[in-house]
């Protein structure tokens, strides 16, 4: 008989049957339901396509594109690096080095290497701006505006910034320091009118620009081999770097310094505006010295300058970047007169001994005015000279005489504007001289046809008179004036002026010499030339150049000029000198603009330079050889 606790209730039997049924259903579903055929077929097709794609890709890489990827692998293995060379330098005539290559360090940014995170990027740029002490917005603007991947953030780093950057460059992703060179010029302001400058951007002016292809270096190529880990295995020079050639100049550095400082002192003292001076070798046309004032420090352009420094140069109303010795053009005043005298002799309109004074002792030429007869035109001389022949006219700079032989008066015929232009062109005016510097101007010579075309009114006799004394429309550079007196000094050769004498290799050996180049010769009659020279000599002994030059221990020939540029007494003052008179070695031209008492300012400069040059022991030694 069973106990009560072991009795089975009806509900328990029912529940047990339900549990057992659920368990049987679960195991039947888990182990007995097969995969569908569609699922299996899809799976097999997917596996086949995948294997086939991998097979095709393998064939593509191994066979079809083998050469391409082999080349890429080789390019990753071998890298060609550029090796730097030095730009050629420049030497004065005594082999004094005037230009050096100075080490320079630049901060460069690779834009794509900057962090993508804006906050991290801002942090790095802010740190860089603090080190460089430049505005952060300026750096951002440069990055935004630069299209290429590489940006020069700062060129020619100062020492303090360089030290800080070198210690922290690893913390500034995208930035690196590049080692370069910049041009270092001796006495920047003294020599900038000749040497010019070469900027890192490639811009060059002066000798640096004109001879860029000779001075320019050629970088080499270095083949670097790396292993799979990127470590350098070997290095091989494929193309050796080639330094640029150097220049040897005619320029005498000591004479350049003397001329610069003497002229600058006179310009400042006289409160003049711009000034220029040139010394040419009378035999070769070589430029022994060339000064333009006010000057500028060319090191600022090669090594960098501040915004304030650039504004000071750019806003200077006297335009220091313009080479006033070779650019623009100015009225010459009376330095035109020896050339006009030669033209009159060559055209046989007057003999050198004939004495004239069409003013009849008044110092005035009176020309009828067809429009207002009651108001005739009056052309005055600067003083009354009386009867004058050609030598006296040159020596004393007699305006009345040159008005007459230039435009004619009474029975005395004149050259006329067209013939004046013709002879001035023969002496090189109105055309570029071909000097080996950038920025030369051609100047300008007027004629009646030009005026008719440009102004629509005819040329007048009064304009010929002004033309005859170097006034009004014409524009001539100081260099053109200097070149035009070379044939008067050397006996008939118009020479191309040249600053560079030849090319030197890296050991200072002369490998190419530039021979003197004759522009024109055989156009001067020796007898007529002699008259002009004698007139210029008399200007020293008892004319416009006395007493400043007559007391020198050697003979000189001279012609002064004053071109009136506004109301009296402001002038552009000129002087041209060749010396020694018997066997001229140099031609010197000086011009100072917008000054009072031109002769008393310019002639002392000429005297000081000539006395120094011919008294220099170096010159005496050269002459004795």
C-alpha positions in Angstrom: 0.0 0.0 0.0 1.5 3.2 -1.0 2.0 6.2 1.2 0.1 9.4 0.6 3.2 11.4 -0.2 4.1 9.0 -3.1 0.7 9.2 -4.7 0.7 10.6 -8.3 -1.8 13.3 -9.0 -3.6 13.6 -12.3 -2.1 17.1 -12.9 1.4 15.8 -12.5 0.9 13.1 -15.1 -0.4 15.7 -17.5 2.5 18.1 -16.9 5.1 15.4 -17.4 3.7 14.5 -20.8 3.8 18.1 -22.0 7.4 18.6 -21.0 8.4 15.3 -22.7 6.6 16.3 -25.9 8.4 19.8 -26.0 11.8 18.1 -25.5 11.2 15.7 -28.3 10.1 18.5 -30.6 13.3 20.5 -29.8 15.7 17.7 -30.6 13.8 16.8 -33.8 14.1 20.4 -35.0 17.7 20.8 -34.1 19.2 17.7 -35.6 16.8 16.5 -38.2 16.0 19.6 -40.3 18.3 19.7 -43.4 19.7 22.9 -45.3 17.7 23.9 -48.3 19.2 23.3 -51.8 19.0 27.0 -52.7 21.1 27.9 -49.7 23.7 25.3 -50.5 23.9 26.3 -54.2 24.3 30.0 -53.4 27.1 29.2 -51.0 28.9 27.0 -53.5 28.6 29.7 -56.2 29.9 32.4 -53.9 33.0 30.3 -53.0 33.7 29.5 -56.7 33.4 33.2 -57.7 35.7 34.3 -54.8 38.3 31.7 -55.8 38.1 32.6 -59.4 38.4 36.4 -58.7 41.5 35.7 -56.6 42.9 33.6 -59.4 42.3 36.3 -62.0 43.8 39.0 -59.7 46.8 36.8 -59.2 47.3 36.4 -62.9 46.9 40.2 -63.4 49.5 40.9 -60.8 51.9 38.2 -61.8 51.6 38.5 -65.6 49.6 41.4 -67.0 50.9 44.1 -64.6 54.2 42.5 -63.7 56.3 45.3 -65.3 54.3 48.1 -63.7 54.6 46.7 -60.1 58.2 45.7 -60.7 58.9 49.4 -61.6 57.0 50.6 -58.5 58.9 48.2 -56.3 62.2 49.4 -57.8 61.1 53.0 -57.3 60.5 52.3 -53.7 63.8 50.6 -53.5 65.7 53.3 -55.3 65.2 57.1 -54.6 66.9 59.8 -56.6 67.9 62.8 -54.4 69.1 66.2 -55.7 72.4 67.3 -54.4 73.0 71.1 -54.1 75.8 73.1 -55.7 77.1 76.6 -55.1 76.2 79.6 -57.3 79.1 81.4 -58.8 80.5 84.5 -57.1 81.7 87.9 -58.3 85.2 89.4 -58.0 86.4 93.0 -58.5 89.2 93.8 -60.9 91.8 93.2 -58.1 90.1 89.8 -57.2 88.4 91.2 -54.2 85.4 89.0 -53.6 82.2 91.1 -53.6 79.6 88.3 -53.3 79.6 85.3 -51.1 77.3 82.3 -50.6 76.1 82.3 -47.0 74.4 79.3 -45.3 70.7 79.8 -44.7 68.0 77.8 -42.9 64.4 77.8 -44.0 61.3 76.5 -42.2 59.2 74.4 -44.6 55.8 72.9 -44.3 54.4 69.9 -46.1 50.7 70.6 -46.0 49.5 67.0 -46.3 51.5 66.1 -43.2 49.7 68.4 -40.9 47.3 66.7 -38.4 43.7 66.3 -39.6 42.3 67.0 -36.2 41.5 70.7 -36.2 42.3 71.2 -32.5 45.7 69.6 -32.8 46.4 71.4 -36.1 45.6 74.8 -34.4 47.8 74.0 -31.5 50.9 73.3 -33.8 50.4 76.4 -35.9 50.0 78.5 -32.8 53.3 77.1 -31.5 55.1 77.8 -34.7 53.8 81.4 -34.8 55.1 81.9 -31.3 58.6 80.6 -32.1 58.8 82.7 -35.2 57.2 85.7 -33.6 54.8 86.2 -36.5 51.1 86.6 -36.7 49.1 83.3 -36.6 46.6 84.5 -39.1 49.4 85.3 -41.6 50.6 81.7 -41.4 47.1 80.4 -41.9 46.6 82.7 -44.9 49.8 81.5 -46.5 48.8 77.9 -46.1 45.3 78.5 -47.5 46.6 80.5 -50.5 49.4 78.1 -51.5 48.2 75.6 -54.0 51.3 73.3 -53.9 52.0 70.8 -51.1 55.2 72.6 -50.0 55.3 76.0 -48.3 58.2 78.2 -47.2 56.9 79.5 -43.9 60.0 81.4 -43.0 63.2 81.9 -45.0 66.6 82.6 -43.6 65.7 81.9 -40.0 67.4 84.0 -37.3 69.7 82.2 -34.9 67.3 82.3 -31.9 64.4 80.9 -33.9 66.6 78.2 -35.5 67.9 76.9 -32.1 64.3 76.6 -30.7 63.0 75.0 -33.9 65.8 72.4 -34.0 65.0 71.3 -30.5 61.3 71.0 -31.1 60.9 70.1 -34.8 60.0 66.5 -33.9 56.9 67.8 -32.1 55.7 69.8 -35.1 54.4 67.2 -37.7 54.6 68.6 -41.2 57.4 71.0 -40.5 61.1 70.6 -41.3 64.2 72.8 -41.5 65.9 73.0 -44.9 69.5 74.0 -45.3 70.1 76.4 -48.2 72.3 79.3 -49.2 71.7 83.0 -49.7 73.8 85.7 -51.4 75.8 87.8 -49.0 76.9 91.1 -50.6 79.9 93.2 -49.4 79.0 96.8 -48.6 75.4 96.4 -49.9 74.6 100.1 -50.5 78.0 100.8 -52.2 77.8 98.0 -54.8 74.1 97.4 -55.2 73.8 99.6 -58.3 76.2 97.2 -60.1 75.8 93.8 -58.4 72.0 94.0 -58.1 70.6 91.0 -56.2 69.4 87.4 -56.5 66.4 86.4 -54.5 65.5 82.9 -53.4 62.4 83.2 -55.5 64.7 83.3 -58.6 64.4 87.0 -59.4 67.6 88.7 -60.3 68.6 92.2 -61.3 71.9 94.0 -62.1 74.8 91.6 -62.8 73.0 88.9 -60.9 70.2 89.0 -63.4 72.1 89.6 -66.6 74.6 86.8 -66.0 72.2 84.4 -64.3 72.9 81.5 -66.7 76.6 81.8 -66.1 76.4 82.2 -62.3 73.7 79.6 -62.0 74.7 76.3 -60.4 73.6 72.8 -61.7 72.4 70.4 -58.9 73.6 66.8 -59.0 71.7 63.5 -58.5 72.3 60.9 -55.8 70.8 57.3 -56.2 69.8 56.0 -52.7 69.1 52.2 -52.4 66.8 51.0 -49.5 65.8 47.6 -48.2 62.3 46.4 -47.5 62.4 48.1 -44.1 63.3 51.4 -45.6 66.9 51.4 -44.3 69.6 52.9 -46.6 71.7 50.1 -48.2 73.9 52.2 -50.5 74.3 55.6 -52.1 75.7 56.3 -55.6 76.4 59.6 -57.4 74.6 59.5 -60.7 75.3 63.2 -61.7 77.8 65.2 -59.8 76.8 68.8 -58.8 78.3 71.6 -60.9 79.0 74.9 -59.3 78.2 78.1 -61.2 81.0 80.0 -63.0 82.2 83.2 -61.4 82.7 86.7 -62.8 85.7 89.0 -63.0 84.8 92.6 -63.3 86.4 95.7 -64.6 85.0 97.4 -61.5 87.6 98.8 -59.1 86.2 98.3 -55.6 88.2 101.1 -54.1 87.2 103.5 -56.8 83.6 102.5 -56.4 83.8 103.2 -52.6 85.5 106.6 -53.2 83.0 107.7 -55.8 80.0 106.5 -53.7 80.9 108.2 -50.5 82.1 111.5 -52.2 79.0 111.8 -54.3 76.6 110.9 -51.5 78.2 113.5 -49.2 77.8 116.2 -51.9 74.2 115.2 -52.7 73.1 115.3 -49.1 75.0 118.5 -48.4 73.4 120.2 -51.4 70.0 118.8 -50.6 69.9 117.2 -54.0 67.4 114.5 -55.0 68.9 111.8 -57.1 72.5 111.5 -58.3 74.6 109.2 -60.4 78.2 108.8 -61.6 80.1 106.6 -64.0 83.8 106.0 -64.6 84.6 104.2 -67.9 88.0 102.9 -69.1 88.6 105.1 -72.2 90.4 102.3 -74.0 88.1 99.3 -73.5 84.7 100.7 -72.3 85.1 98.8 -69.1 83.0 100.1 -66.2 85.5 101.0 -63.4 82.8 102.4 -61.2 79.0 103.1 -61.3 76.9 104.7 -58.6 73.2 105.5 -58.3 71.8 107.5 -55.4 69.9 107.1 -53.2 71.0 103.5 -52.9 69.6 100.4 -51.1 71.1 97.4 -49.3 70.8 94.5 -51.7 71.3 92.0 -48.7 67.7 92.8 -47.7 66.5 91.2 -51.0 68.6 88.1 -50.8 68.4 87.5 -47.0 64.9 88.8 -46.3 63.5 92.1 -44.9 60.8 93.2 -42.6 57.5 94.7 -43.8 58.7 98.1 -42.4 61.9 97.9 -44.4 60.1 97.0 -47.6 57.6 99.9 -47.1 60.5 102.3 -46.5 62.1 101.4 -49.9 58.8 101.1 -51.8 57.4 104.5 -50.5 60.6 106.4 -51.0 59.8 109.2 -53.6 63.4 109.1 -54.9 63.0 105.5 -56.1 66.2 103.9 -54.7 65.5 100.7 -56.7 65.8 102.6 -60.0 69.4 102.7 -61.3 69.5 106.4 -62.2 72.9 105.9 -64.0 71.3 103.8 -66.7 67.5 104.2 -66.5 64.9 106.8 -67.3 66.6 109.8 -68.9 67.2 113.5 -68.2 67.9 116.8 -70.0 71.6 117.1 -70.4 72.1 120.9 -70.5 75.4 122.0 -72.0 77.2 118.7 -72.0 75.5 118.3 -75.4 77.6 121.2 -76.8 80.9 119.4 -77.8 78.8 116.9 -79.8 76.9 119.7 -81.5 80.2 121.5 -82.3 81.5 118.3 -83.9 78.3 118.0 -86.0 78.6 121.6 -87.2 82.3 121.1 -88.2 81.5 117.8 -90.0 78.6 119.5 -91.9 80.9 122.4 -92.7 78.3 125.0 -91.7 81.0 127.0 -89.8 84.8 127.0 -89.4 86.2 126.7 -85.9 88.0 130.0 -86.1 85.0 132.1 -87.2 83.9 134.4 -84.4 80.2 135.3 -84.1 78.0 137.2 -81.8 74.5 137.5 -83.4 73.2 139.1 -80.2 75.4 142.1 -80.9 76.7 142.4 -77.4 73.3 142.0 -75.7 73.4 138.3 -74.8 70.0 137.8 -76.4 68.6 136.4 -79.6 65.2 137.9 -80.5 62.9 135.8 -82.7 59.7 137.2 -84.2 56.4 135.8 -82.9 54.1 135.2 -85.8 51.0 134.9 -83.5 51.8 137.9 -81.4 54.2 140.3 -83.2 54.3 142.6 -80.1 55.7 139.7 -78.0 58.8 138.3 -79.8 60.6 135.3 -78.4 63.7 136.0 -76.5 66.5 133.5 -76.0 69.0 134.6 -73.4 72.6 133.6 -72.6 73.7 133.1 -69.0 76.1 136.0 -69.5 77.4 138.3 -72.3 80.4 136.7 -74.0 80.9 138.9 -77.0 82.5 137.6 -80.2 83.1 133.9 -79.9 84.8 131.1 -81.9 84.1 127.4 -81.4 86.8 126.6 -78.8 85.7 129.6 -76.7 82.1 128.6 -77.1 82.8 125.1 -75.7 85.1 126.4 -72.9 82.7 129.1 -71.7 79.5 127.3 -72.6 78.2 130.1 -74.8 74.4 129.5 -75.4 74.2 132.2 -78.1 76.8 130.4 -80.2 75.1 127.1 -80.0 71.6 128.5 -80.6 73.1 129.9 -83.8 74.9 126.8 -85.1 72.0 124.6 -84.0 69.0 126.5 -85.4 70.6 129.2 -87.5 70.3 133.0 -87.2 70.5 135.7 -89.8 73.0 134.6 -92.5 74.5 131.9 -90.3 73.0 128.5 -91.2 72.2 126.0 -88.5 72.1 122.2 -88.4 68.4 121.9 -87.8 66.6 119.4 -85.6 66.9 116.4 -87.9 70.7 116.7 -88.3 71.1 117.3 -84.6 69.3 114.0 -83.9 71.4 112.2 -86.6 74.7 113.2 -85.0 73.5 112.5 -81.4 72.5 109.0 -82.6 76.0 108.5 -84.1 77.4 109.2 -80.6 75.0 106.7 -79.1 72.2 108.8 -77.7 68.6 107.7 -78.1 69.6 104.0 -78.1 70.5 101.5 -75.4 74.3 101.2 -75.0 74.1 97.4 -74.5 75.7 97.5 -71.0 75.6 94.1 -69.2 73.1 95.2 -66.5 69.4 94.9 -66.3 67.0 97.9 -66.5 68.8 100.1 -69.1 66.7 102.7 -70.9 67.1 103.9 -74.4 66.4 107.6 -73.6 64.6 109.7 -76.2 65.6 112.1 -79.0 62.8 114.3 -80.5 62.4 115.5 -84.1 59.8 117.5 -86.0 58.0 114.3 -87.3 57.6 113.0 -83.7 56.0 116.3 -82.6 53.7 116.5 -85.5 52.5 113.0 -84.9 52.2 113.2 -81.1 51.0 116.8 -80.7 49.5 117.6 -84.0 51.5 120.9 -84.2 54.6 121.8 -86.1 58.1 122.0 -84.7 59.4 125.6 -84.1 62.8 127.3 -84.4 62.7 128.0 -80.7 62.5 124.2 -80.0 65.6 123.7 -82.1 67.4 126.3 -80.0 66.4 124.5 -76.8 67.5 121.2 -78.4 70.9 122.8 -79.2 71.7 123.3 -75.5 70.3 120.0 -74.2 66.9 121.2 -73.0 63.2 120.4 -73.4 62.1 117.1 -75.0 65.3 115.0 -75.1 66.0 112.4 -72.4 69.5 110.9 -72.0 71.0 108.6 -69.4 74.3 109.4 -67.7 75.7 106.2 -69.1 74.9 107.4 -72.7 76.7 110.7 -72.0 79.7 108.8 -70.7 79.7 106.5 -73.8 79.3 109.4 -76.2 82.6 110.9 -75.0 84.6 107.8 -75.4 85.4 108.4 -79.1 86.4 112.0 -78.2 88.7 110.7 -75.5 90.2 107.6 -77.4 90.4 109.0 -80.9 87.3 107.7 -82.6 85.9 104.5 -81.1 82.4 104.2 -79.7 82.6 101.3 -77.3 80.0 99.1 -75.7 80.3 99.6 -71.9 80.8 96.4 -70.0 81.0 95.7 -66.3 82.2 92.1 -66.5 85.7 91.4 -67.9 85.5 87.7 -68.1 84.5 84.3 -66.5 86.4 82.5 -63.8 86.3 78.8 -62.8 86.1 77.8 -59.1 89.9 78.2 -58.8 89.8 81.8 -60.1 91.3 80.9 -63.4 90.2 83.1 -66.3 88.5 80.7 -68.7 86.8 83.3 -71.0 87.7 86.9 -71.5 85.2 89.4 -72.9 87.0 91.4 -75.6 86.2 95.2 -76.0 83.4 95.6 -78.4 83.4 98.5 -80.9 79.9 99.8 -81.6 81.1 102.3 -84.3 84.4 103.8 -85.5 85.6 105.7 -88.5 82.8 108.3 -88.2 85.0 111.0 -86.6 87.3 113.3 -88.5 90.5 113.7 -86.6 90.9 117.4 -87.3 87.4 118.2 -86.2 87.9 116.0 -83.1 91.0 118.0 -82.3 89.0 121.2 -82.2 86.5 119.7 -79.8 89.2 118.3 -77.5 90.9 121.7 -77.4 87.7 123.4 -76.5 87.2 121.0 -73.6 90.8 121.6 -72.5 90.2 125.3 -72.5 87.2 124.8 -70.2 89.7 123.6 -67.6 92.4 126.3 -68.2 90.1 129.4 -68.4 86.5 128.2 -68.7 83.6 126.7 -66.8 85.7 124.0 -65.1 88.2 126.5 -63.6 89.5 126.6 -60.9 88.5 123.2 -59.6 90.3 121.1 -62.2 93.1 123.3 -63.4 95.1 122.9 -60.2 95.4 119.2 -60.5 98.9 117.9 -61.1 97.8 116.4 -64.5 95.9 117.8 -67.5 92.2 117.1 -67.9 89.4 118.1 -70.4 86.0 119.0 -69.2 82.5 120.1 -70.0 79.8 121.1 -67.5 76.1 121.3 -68.0 73.1 122.8 -66.1 69.6 121.8 -67.2 66.9 124.0 -65.8 64.1 121.7 -64.5 61.8 124.3 -63.0 62.0 127.8 -61.7 65.5 129.3 -61.2 67.7 128.5 -59.4 67.1 124.7 -59.3 69.0 122.6 -61.9 70.2 119.2 -62.9 73.9 119.6 -62.8 76.4 117.7 -65.0 80.1 117.3 -65.6 82.0 115.1 -68.0 85.8 114.8 -67.8 88.4 112.7 -69.5 92.0 112.4 -68.2 94.9 112.6 -68.6 94.4 114.9 -71.5 97.3 113.7 -73.6 96.5 110.0 -73.3 93.1 109.6 -71.7 92.6 106.6 -69.4 89.2 107.3 -68.1 85.9 109.2 -68.8 84.1 110.4 -65.7 80.5 111.6 -65.7 78.7 113.0 -62.7 75.1 114.2 -62.4 73.1 115.5 -59.4 69.5 116.5 -59.9 67.5 119.4 -58.5 70.2 121.4 -56.8 71.3 125.1 -56.6 74.8 126.3 -57.7 75.4 123.1 -59.8 79.0 123.7 -60.7 80.2 124.4 -57.1 78.6 121.1 -56.0 79.6 118.7 -58.8 83.1 119.9 -59.7 84.6 119.4 -56.2 83.4 115.8 -56.4 85.1 115.3 -59.8 88.3 116.9 -58.5 88.3 114.7 -55.4 87.8 111.5 -57.3 90.3 112.3 -60.0 93.0 113.3 -57.5 92.4 110.1 -55.5 92.4 107.9 -58.6 95.5 109.2 -60.3 97.4 109.6 -57.1 96.6 106.1 -56.0 99.8 103.9 -55.8 97.9 101.0 -57.5 97.2 103.1 -60.6 100.9 104.3 -60.7 102.1 100.7 -60.5 99.7 99.7 -63.3 101.0 102.5 -65.5 104.6 101.6 -64.9 104.2 98.0 -66.1 
